[in-house]
Amino acid sequence: AIPVLKGQKTETEKFAGAEATYTVETLMHDGRALQAGTSHYFGQNFSKPYDIKFQNREGKEEYAYQTSWGISTRLIGAVIMAHGDNRGLKLPPRVAPIQAVIVPVAMHKDGVKEKAEELYNLLSDKYRMELDTREQYSPGYKFNDWEMRGVPVRIEYGPRDIENKKCVVVRRDTAEKMDVSIEELPQKLGEILEDIQQNMYNECAKRVKEKTTIAHNMDEFTNNLNTNQGYVKTMWCGSSECEEKIHELTGAKSRCIPFEQENIGDKCVCCGKPATKMVIWGRQY
């Protein structure tokens, strides 16, 4: 549920020894960028010194052409920093280890625990479920605990709900509460989870849009970063000297040369010389 910026790394930022590096960049709550994953084309730069060969279609030996890529546990950090809020984690339903938790209310009353177990069995074949029957904690404590853990949906189920053949469904992303009949719940829960997934993506996409600015000179560049930290789109002449100077002055590095180029000018943001490439910059983790 995180939109990504796709493009090619500059010569300065590409993987050492690679012919080219491609990247997907993400933007966190505070406007700092996080490199979510990279793919590198090595050509024959590593196969030659290590003497790695293959037999081509003509039956001749040739040095191998290699690629390498990196998608790591940093993505867990991205999920935490892109979606989390002051109440804790907020996990997208498609990757959440637990998609919904059932919290029985007034569990000491006859039949409540058993009915909660029935509800759990009804849903657990289709969804990743948890049933919280801890007796040492109050329902309020449990509500807060599961919110902090980022579980997308909480299902509250007490004596009155059992009597009325319904439950209370609470969304982690919006804190919205709704009454849902037990009969409709197996289908309705899937619709709610999908809506949460889409809403979380939309929230991130909105933030990226709000935190993406355009700069035509270094004064604009610095002001944009200091007043609305995020992505800054500029034209760039391709010089590593300008790239290093921008980093020294602002703390921002080139995130990528986007595959989707835009016509935002024809002069380098740093030196003012003719420029044909749009680059997106940002401070990073």
C-alpha positions as CSV (number, residue, x, y, z in Angstrom):
1,A,0.0,0.0,0.0
2,I,2.9,2.3,-0.7
3,P,3.3,4.1,-4.1
4,V,6.8,4.0,-5.5
5,L,8.9,6.3,-7.7
6,K,10.5,4.2,-10.5
7,G,13.7,5.2,-12.3
8,Q,17.4,4.9,-12.9
9,K,20.1,5.9,-10.5
10,T,22.7,8.5,-11.6
11,E,26.3,7.4,-12.2
12,T,27.2,8.7,-8.8
13,E,24.5,6.7,-7.0
14,K,24.6,3.5,-9.0
15,F,26.0,0.2,-7.6
16,A,29.8,0.2,-7.8
17,G,30.9,-1.8,-10.8
18,A,27.4,-1.9,-12.4
19,E,26.5,-0.8,-15.9
20,A,23.2,0.6,-14.5
21,T,21.1,0.6,-11.4
22,Y,17.3,0.9,-11.3
23,T,15.4,1.7,-8.2
24,V,12.0,2.1,-6.6
25,E,11.9,4.9,-4.1
26,T,9.3,5.5,-1.3
27,L,8.5,8.6,0.8
28,M,7.9,8.4,4.5
29,H,5.7,10.4,6.9
30,D,8.3,13.0,7.5
31,G,9.1,13.6,3.9
32,R,12.4,11.6,3.9
33,A,12.9,9.1,1.1
34,L,13.7,5.4,1.6
35,Q,15.2,3.3,-1.2
36,A,12.8,0.4,-1.2
37,G,14.6,-1.8,-3.7
38,T,17.2,-1.8,-6.4
39,S,18.1,-3.8,-9.5
40,H,21.6,-3.7,-11.0
41,Y,22.8,-4.7,-14.5
42,F,26.4,-5.8,-14.3
43,G,27.0,-6.7,-17.9
44,Q,30.3,-8.7,-17.9
45,N,32.1,-6.5,-15.3
46,F,32.1,-9.3,-12.7
47,S,32.1,-12.4,-14.8
48,K,35.4,-11.5,-16.5
49,P,37.5,-11.3,-13.4
50,Y,35.9,-14.4,-11.9
51,D,36.0,-16.2,-15.3
52,I,32.3,-17.1,-15.4
53,K,31.4,-18.3,-18.9
54,F,28.5,-19.9,-20.8
55,Q,28.0,-21.5,-24.2
56,N,26.0,-19.2,-26.4
57,R,23.6,-20.1,-29.3
58,E,26.5,-20.4,-31.7
59,G,28.2,-22.9,-29.4
60,K,31.0,-20.5,-28.4
61,E,32.1,-19.6,-24.9
62,E,31.2,-16.2,-23.7
63,Y,31.5,-14.3,-20.4
64,A,28.2,-14.3,-18.6
65,Y,25.9,-11.2,-18.4
66,Q,24.8,-10.7,-14.8
67,T,22.2,-8.9,-12.8
68,S,21.7,-8.4,-9.1
69,W,18.8,-7.1,-7.1
70,G,18.0,-6.2,-3.5
71,I,14.7,-6.2,-1.7
72,S,15.3,-6.6,2.0
73,T,13.9,-6.2,5.5
74,R,14.1,-2.5,5.0
75,L,10.6,-2.9,3.5
76,I,9.3,-3.6,7.0
77,G,10.8,-0.3,8.1
78,A,9.0,1.3,5.1
79,V,5.6,-0.1,6.1
80,I,6.1,1.2,9.7
81,M,7.3,4.7,8.7
82,A,4.9,5.2,5.8
83,H,1.7,4.1,7.5
84,G,2.2,4.2,11.3
85,D,0.7,7.0,13.5
86,N,0.7,8.1,17.1
87,R,-1.3,5.1,18.1
88,G,1.3,2.6,16.8
89,L,1.6,0.4,13.7
90,K,-0.9,0.4,10.9
91,L,-0.5,-2.6,8.7
92,P,-2.0,-3.1,5.2
93,P,-4.3,-6.1,5.2
94,R,-2.6,-7.9,2.4
95,V,0.7,-8.2,4.4
96,A,-0.7,-8.1,8.0
97,P,0.1,-11.4,9.8
98,I,-3.2,-11.0,11.6
99,Q,-5.9,-9.4,9.5
100,A,-8.6,-9.3,12.1
101,V,-8.8,-9.9,15.9
102,I,-11.9,-10.9,17.8
103,V,-12.1,-9.4,21.3
104,P,-14.9,-10.9,23.4
105,V,-16.6,-8.4,25.7
106,A,-17.8,-9.5,29.2
107,M,-16.1,-12.8,28.7
108,H,-17.0,-13.9,32.2
109,K,-20.7,-14.2,31.3
110,D,-22.0,-17.6,30.2
111,G,-21.6,-18.4,26.5
112,V,-19.6,-15.4,25.5
113,K,-16.3,-17.2,25.1
114,E,-17.9,-20.1,23.3
115,K,-19.8,-17.8,20.9
116,A,-16.5,-15.9,20.2
117,E,-14.8,-19.3,19.4
118,E,-17.6,-20.1,17.0
119,L,-17.1,-16.7,15.3
120,Y,-13.4,-17.4,15.1
121,N,-14.0,-20.8,13.5
122,L,-16.4,-19.2,11.0
123,L,-13.8,-16.7,9.8
124,S,-10.4,-18.4,10.2
125,D,-10.7,-20.5,7.1
126,K,-10.9,-17.4,4.9
127,Y,-8.9,-14.8,6.9
128,R,-5.8,-14.6,9.1
129,M,-7.6,-14.4,12.5
130,E,-6.8,-14.0,16.2
131,L,-9.1,-14.6,19.2
132,D,-8.0,-12.7,22.3
133,T,-9.3,-14.7,25.3
134,R,-6.7,-13.4,27.8
135,E,-8.5,-13.2,31.1
136,Q,-5.9,-10.9,32.9
137,Y,-6.7,-7.9,30.7
138,S,-9.7,-5.7,30.2
139,P,-11.4,-5.2,26.8
140,G,-10.1,-1.6,26.8
141,Y,-6.5,-2.8,27.3
142,K,-6.9,-5.3,24.5
143,F,-8.4,-2.7,22.1
144,N,-5.4,-0.5,22.6
145,D,-3.0,-3.4,22.4
146,W,-4.2,-4.6,19.0
147,E,-4.4,-1.0,17.7
148,M,-0.8,-0.5,18.7
149,R,0.2,-3.8,16.9
150,G,-1.5,-2.5,13.7
151,V,-4.1,-5.2,13.2
152,P,-6.4,-3.8,10.4
153,V,-9.7,-4.9,11.9
154,R,-11.0,-5.4,15.4
155,I,-14.2,-7.3,16.0
156,E,-16.0,-6.6,19.3
157,Y,-18.4,-9.4,20.4
158,G,-20.4,-9.2,23.7
159,P,-23.6,-10.5,25.2
160,R,-25.8,-7.8,23.5
161,D,-24.1,-8.5,20.2
162,I,-24.8,-12.2,20.5
163,E,-28.4,-11.6,21.4
164,N,-28.8,-9.3,18.3
165,K,-26.8,-11.7,16.1
166,K,-24.3,-9.0,15.1
167,C,-20.9,-7.7,16.1
168,V,-19.0,-4.3,16.1
169,V,-16.3,-4.0,13.5
170,V,-13.6,-1.3,14.0
171,R,-11.2,-0.2,11.3
172,R,-7.6,0.6,12.4
173,D,-7.0,3.0,9.5
174,T,-10.0,5.3,10.2
175,A,-11.2,4.2,13.6
176,E,-14.6,3.9,12.1
177,K,-17.1,1.6,14.0
178,M,-19.9,-0.3,12.3
179,D,-22.5,-2.9,13.2
180,V,-22.3,-6.0,11.0
181,S,-24.7,-9.0,11.2
182,I,-23.0,-12.3,11.8
183,E,-24.6,-13.7,8.6
184,E,-23.0,-11.0,6.5
185,L,-19.7,-10.9,8.3
186,P,-17.7,-13.5,6.2
187,Q,-18.3,-11.5,3.0
188,K,-18.3,-8.0,4.6
189,L,-15.0,-8.5,6.3
190,G,-13.3,-9.1,2.9
191,E,-14.8,-6.0,1.5
192,I,-13.7,-4.0,4.5
193,L,-10.1,-5.3,4.3
194,E,-9.9,-4.5,0.6
195,D,-11.2,-1.0,1.3
196,I,-8.6,-0.5,4.1
197,Q,-5.8,-1.6,1.7
198,Q,-7.0,0.9,-1.0
199,N,-7.5,3.7,1.6
200,M,-4.0,3.2,3.0
201,Y,-2.5,3.4,-0.5
202,N,-4.5,6.5,-1.3
203,E,-3.4,8.2,1.9
204,C,0.3,7.6,1.0
205,A,-0.3,8.7,-2.5
206,K,-1.9,11.9,-1.3
207,R,1.1,12.6,1.0
208,V,3.6,12.0,-1.9
209,K,1.6,14.5,-4.1
210,E,1.5,17.1,-1.3
211,K,5.3,16.7,-0.6
212,T,6.5,16.8,-4.2
213,T,7.6,20.2,-5.4
214,I,9.4,21.7,-8.4
215,A,12.5,23.9,-8.2
216,H,14.2,25.9,-11.0
217,N,17.1,27.3,-8.9
218,M,18.9,26.5,-5.7
219,D,17.0,29.1,-3.6
220,E,13.7,27.4,-4.6
221,F,15.3,24.0,-4.0
222,T,16.4,24.9,-0.4
223,N,13.2,26.6,0.5
224,N,11.1,23.7,-0.8
225,L,13.0,21.2,1.3
226,N,13.0,23.3,4.5
227,T,9.3,24.2,4.3
228,N,7.8,21.0,2.8
229,Q,10.4,18.3,3.0
230,G,9.8,15.6,0.4
231,Y,10.6,15.0,-3.3
232,V,12.0,17.9,-5.3
233,K,11.8,17.7,-9.1
234,T,14.5,19.7,-11.0
235,M,16.3,19.7,-14.3
236,W,19.9,18.5,-14.2
237,C,22.9,18.9,-16.5
238,G,24.3,15.4,-15.7
239,S,27.4,16.7,-13.9
240,S,28.5,14.9,-10.8
241,E,29.9,18.2,-9.5
242,C,26.4,19.7,-9.5
243,E,25.1,16.6,-7.8
244,E,27.7,16.8,-5.1
245,K,27.1,20.6,-4.6
246,I,23.4,20.1,-4.2
247,H,24.1,17.4,-1.5
248,E,26.5,19.7,0.3
249,L,24.1,22.7,0.3
250,T,20.8,20.9,1.1
251,G,21.6,17.4,2.4
252,A,19.5,16.0,-0.4
253,K,20.7,13.3,-2.8
254,S,19.4,12.3,-6.2
255,R,16.7,9.6,-5.8
256,C,16.5,8.7,-9.4
257,I,16.1,9.8,-13.0
258,P,12.4,8.9,-13.4
259,F,11.4,6.7,-16.3
260,E,8.5,9.1,-16.7
261,Q,10.1,12.4,-17.6
262,E,8.3,15.8,-17.5
263,N,9.0,19.0,-19.2
264,I,9.7,21.4,-16.3
265,G,12.4,23.5,-17.9
266,D,15.7,23.4,-19.8
267,K,18.3,24.6,-17.4
268,C,20.2,22.8,-14.6
269,V,18.9,23.8,-11.1
270,C,22.4,24.1,-9.9
271,C,24.6,25.6,-12.6
272,G,22.0,27.0,-15.0
273,K,23.6,25.2,-18.0
274,P,21.4,23.4,-20.6
275,A,19.7,20.3,-19.2
276,T,17.7,17.5,-20.7
277,K,17.1,15.2,-17.7
278,M,14.6,15.7,-14.9
279,V,15.9,14.3,-11.6
280,I,14.0,13.8,-8.4
281,W,15.9,14.6,-5.2
282,G,15.3,14.1,-1.5
283,R,16.8,13.7,1.9
284,Q,17.0,10.0,2.8
285,Y,17.1,7.4,5.4
